[in-house]
Amino acid sequence: MTTTLLSQINTVWAAHFHLSLEVSQQAGTTLIIKDKRTRESWLTLWQVGQRIVIEIAPDLLAEVQQIIDALPTNPCLSAKDFDAVWGVETLDHSEMKMYVLEAAKFTPFTPAPHYLVRQLTPDDQPAFDDFLARCSEDDKDEGDVSIDHEIAFGIFDQQRIVAAASIFEWRGFIDIGVLTDPDYRKQGLGKAAVGRVCAHFLSGPRLIHYRHDVVNLGSQGIAEGLGFTYYATIESIMLKS
């Protein structure tokens, strides 16, 4: 990854968390209180330059601060630090891979000729609803695709939507959601849909962002196939109820 691209990524994250660029380049952990969070909310350890930023519930502030204070000066917390204090058995863990797209590295993908790729409109909502009904709840939650997002593209097999991708604003980035009909996987249709939304925004000023759970190898294949640049793996932990 180029220094310029890394600097762009860090600038977006620092602005989102209202950190100065100077602070973002200093090792340590910043805690941000979020009143709507609870003890059972995920604690995500966001990497912002040389710093870790965690958004936490008010009633966890003292406990997390104690973990920081018990470590060497200016620690960058990791999931292992929470495991050591709270116990691995008391926590759920998750990891997310993060990517951005550089125009020079973009490698679009074209599906088989009998598929139609086009932008979705409100008139496509009935077909889109049928498409969602064929997908599992877990896939829909992770895919996070909607016609109501900033823009959406669909892959059609005649009148049937078989894959879709949409883009929305997320923490200062353009972020991508993608979903494929279970009966149409292993054909690159999700990659084709993501590629079309990327092409739509590629010349714009905002960084195009992609993320997925580390165990989602299909999403990893989309990112790598289209030329996204990996930049971080983000850890999250949550106290078990």
SULMOQUI-V504172 format. One line per field, one symbol per residue. psi: psi as a letter, one per 40 degrees, with the letter a starting at -180 (. if undefined). burial: I if it has 16 or more other C-alpha atoms within 10 Angstrom, else O. A space follows every 50 residues. Layout:
psi: ???
burial: ???
//
This chain:
psi: hiddddddddddddddefiiddddehiahhhhhhdeiideihhhghhgbe ihhhhiideedddddddddeiihfihiidddddddehdeeiiiiihihii hhddehgihhiideihhiiiideedddddddddeiidddddddghideid iiiihhgbehheiiiiiihhfeihihiihhhdefifeedddddddddddd edeieihhihiiidegdddddddddeeihheihhiiihhi.
burial: OOOOIOOOIIIIIIOOIOOOIOOIOOIIIIOOOOOOIOOOOIIIIIIIIO IIIIIIIOOOOOOIOOIIOOOOOOIIIIIOOIIOOOOOOOIOIIIIIIII IOOOOIOIIOIOOOIOIOIIOOOOOOOIOOIIOOOOOOOIOOIIIIIOOO IIIIIIOOOOIIIIIIIIOOOIIIIIIIIIIOOOOOOIIIIIIIIIIIOO IIOOOOIIIIIIIOOOOOIIOIIOIIIIIIOOIIIIIIIOO
//
